[in-house]
Amino acid sequence: MNVAITGASGFIGRSLTERLRREGHVVRPVSLRQDVPPEQLAGCGAVVNLAGEPVAQRWTAAAQERMRASRIEGTRKLVQAMRGRAPQVLVSASAIGYYGSQNVKPGDEILTEASPPADDFLGTLSAAWEREARAALDLGVRVACLRIGLVLGPGGGALKRMLLPFRLGLGGRLGSGRQWMSWIHVDDLTSLILFLLKESTVRGAFNAVSPHPVTNREFTRALAKTLRRPAFLPVPAMALKLAFGQMSEVILASQRVMPEAALRAGFRFDYPDIFGALAQILQA
């Protein structure tokens, strides 16, 4: 299969590119910084759209505009380039920020693909991002939107920034630690993308998260135990708000998300448990 990928140089894109090539597929990186010539997609049976301005930064007005442009306008340009050269399938990234943050309390609401979008910045951004991807349906393209959670893997992603303080014994829960973290091993994420590319009957929204979300307190204990380090220095919510501004809402967000659509379609996770996932990543 010939697969065009936007965002191929990012953490997820690099992992997916390596996996596709290892399995004998041809990968064609595509940039969305300018208009996409239709010729770039010629001969590609599948397109994976992973491009987007990083969310992990202070949300200034300029940063928010870059996030919107890279996701909404970038996906629009990509779909426009498909006219006349439409692939069979488009797998387009989205985020569990689609759902907003839930109240932190025992028995928090479980979020599935049927849950409505939030009306905050990330919720409206993700909904608009998916809307642009679904425009490819009019071209006869099968579309799957991946609502991606916290991606864990060796050599990149959120875990890379966490490891140093934890290895120094300076790690700890964030805020109350009771907020839910919906995470996924990068290998499971790439497996899910390949599953969606190959299974001709699956379409729609898919939560790209482990079936076993954990609270931030549980994640902190699991990481500390795997590293054999103490983790007793909590980071107060106010300190996060001072350091990151509005973006701290993402760090402190509570989202108990389940991959109902993926499980129903028959996908199986290799790393459903946080201890097994962290052990594999840190060994790698």
Backbone hydrogen bonds, N-H to C=O, Kabsch-Sander energy under -0.5 kcal/mol:
donor,donor_aa,acceptor,acceptor_aa,energy
3,V,1,M,-0.6
3,V,26,V,-3.3
4,A,46,A,-2.5
5,I,28,R,-2.0
6,T,48,V,-2.4
7,G,30,V,-0.6
10,G,7,G,-1.4
14,R,10,G,-2.9
15,S,11,F,-1.5
16,L,12,I,-2.7
17,T,13,G,-2.6
18,E,14,R,-2.3
19,R,15,S,-2.1
20,L,16,L,-2.9
21,R,17,T,-2.5
22,R,18,E,-2.1
23,E,19,R,-1.5
24,G,21,R,-1.5
25,H,20,L,-2.7
26,V,1,M,-2.3
27,V,25,H,-0.5
28,R,3,V,-2.9
30,V,5,I,-2.7
40,Q,37,P,-2.2
41,L,38,P,-1.4
42,A,39,E,-1.0
44,C,41,L,-2.2
45,G,2,N,-1.2
45,G,43,G,-0.6
46,A,2,N,-1.4
47,V,89,V,-2.1
48,V,4,A,-3.0
49,N,47,V,-0.5
49,N,91,V,-2.7
50,L,6,T,-1.4
50,L,48,V,-0.8
57,Q,55,V,-2.4
59,W,244,F,-0.6
60,T,58,R,-2.0
64,Q,60,T,-2.5
65,E,61,A,-1.9
66,R,62,A,-2.0
67,M,63,A,-2.3
68,R,64,Q,-2.3
69,A,65,E,-2.8
70,S,66,R,-2.6
71,R,67,M,-1.5
72,I,68,R,-2.9
73,E,68,R,-0.8
74,G,69,A,-1.7
75,T,71,R,-1.6
76,R,72,I,-2.0
77,K,73,E,-2.4
78,L,74,G,-1.9
79,V,75,T,-2.4
80,Q,76,R,-2.3
81,A,77,K,-1.7
82,M,78,L,-0.6
82,M,79,V,-1.0
83,R,80,Q,-1.2
85,R,82,M,-1.8
88,Q,45,G,-1.8
89,V,45,G,-1.2
90,L,142,R,-2.8
91,V,47,V,-2.7
92,S,90,L,-0.6
92,S,144,A,-2.6
93,A,49,N,-3.1
94,S,146,L,-3.2
96,I,148,I,-1.8
98,Y,95,A,-1.9
99,Y,96,I,-1.9
100,G,97,G,-1.1
102,Q,254,S,-3.5
105,K,103,N,-0.9
108,D,105,K,-0.8
111,L,256,R,-3.0
115,S,112,T,-2.1
118,A,98,Y,-2.8
124,T,120,D,-2.6
125,L,121,F,-2.2
126,S,122,L,-2.7
127,A,123,G,-2.1
128,A,124,T,-2.1
129,W,125,L,-2.3
130,E,126,S,-2.4
131,R,127,A,-1.9
132,E,128,A,-1.9
133,A,129,W,-1.6
134,R,130,E,-2.6
135,A,131,R,-0.7
135,A,132,E,-0.6
136,A,133,A,-1.9
137,L,134,R,-1.9
138,D,135,A,-1.1
139,L,136,A,-1.4
140,G,137,L,-1.9
141,V,136,A,-1.8
142,R,88,Q,-2.5
144,A,90,L,-2.5
145,C,204,G,-2.4
146,L,92,S,-2.5
146,L,144,A,-0.5
147,R,145,C,-0.7
147,R,206,F,-2.9
148,I,94,S,-1.3
148,I,146,L,-1.1
149,G,208,A,-1.9
150,L,182,S,-2.5
152,L,150,L,-0.5
152,L,184,I,-2.8
153,G,156,G,-0.5
156,G,153,G,-0.9
158,A,151,V,-0.8
159,L,151,V,-0.5
160,K,156,G,-0.8
160,K,157,G,-0.6
161,R,157,G,-0.7
161,R,158,A,-0.7
162,M,158,A,-1.0
163,L,159,L,-1.7
164,L,160,K,-0.6
166,F,162,M,-1.6
167,R,163,L,-3.1
168,L,164,L,-1.7
169,G,166,F,-1.5
170,L,165,P,-3.5
171,G,165,P,-0.6
171,G,230,P,-0.5
175,G,173,R,-0.5
175,G,235,V,-3.2
177,G,174,L,-1.6
181,M,214,V,-3.9
182,S,180,W,-0.5
183,W,181,M,-0.7
184,I,150,L,-2.5
186,V,152,L,-2.9
189,L,185,H,-2.1
190,T,186,V,-2.4
191,S,187,D,-2.1
192,L,188,D,-2.4
193,I,189,L,-2.2
194,L,190,T,-2.3
195,F,191,S,-2.4
196,L,192,L,-2.4
197,L,193,I,-2.0
198,K,194,L,-2.1
199,E,195,F,-2.5
200,S,198,K,-1.0
202,V,199,E,-1.4
204,G,143,V,-2.7
206,F,145,C,-2.8
208,A,147,R,-2.3
208,A,206,F,-0.7
209,V,207,N,-1.5
210,S,183,W,-4.0
214,V,181,M,-2.0
216,N,179,Q,-2.3
217,R,177,G,-2.9
219,F,215,T,-2.6
220,T,216,N,-2.5
221,R,217,R,-2.1
222,A,218,E,-2.4
223,L,219,F,-2.7
224,A,220,T,-2.4
225,K,221,R,-2.6
226,T,222,A,-2.2
227,L,223,L,-2.1
228,R,224,A,-1.0
229,R,224,A,-2.5
233,L,171,G,-1.9
235,V,173,R,-2.7
240,L,236,P,-1.7
241,K,237,A,-2.2
242,L,238,M,-2.2
243,A,239,A,-2.1
244,F,240,L,-2.8
245,G,241,K,-1.8
247,M,244,F,-1.4
248,S,245,G,-1.8
249,E,246,Q,-2.0
250,V,247,M,-1.4
251,I,247,M,-1.1
252,L,248,S,-2.3
253,A,249,E,-0.6
253,A,250,V,-0.5
255,Q,180,W,-1.7
255,Q,253,A,-0.6
257,V,255,Q,-1.2
258,M,111,L,-2.7
260,E,258,M,-1.6
263,L,259,P,-2.3
264,R,260,E,-2.4
265,A,261,A,-1.7
266,G,263,L,-1.1
267,F,262,A,-2.5
277,A,273,D,-2.3
278,L,274,I,-2.5
279,A,275,F,-2.3
280,Q,276,G,-2.0
281,I,277,A,-2.4
282,L,278,L,-2.6
283,Q,279,A,-1.8
284,A,280,Q,-2.0
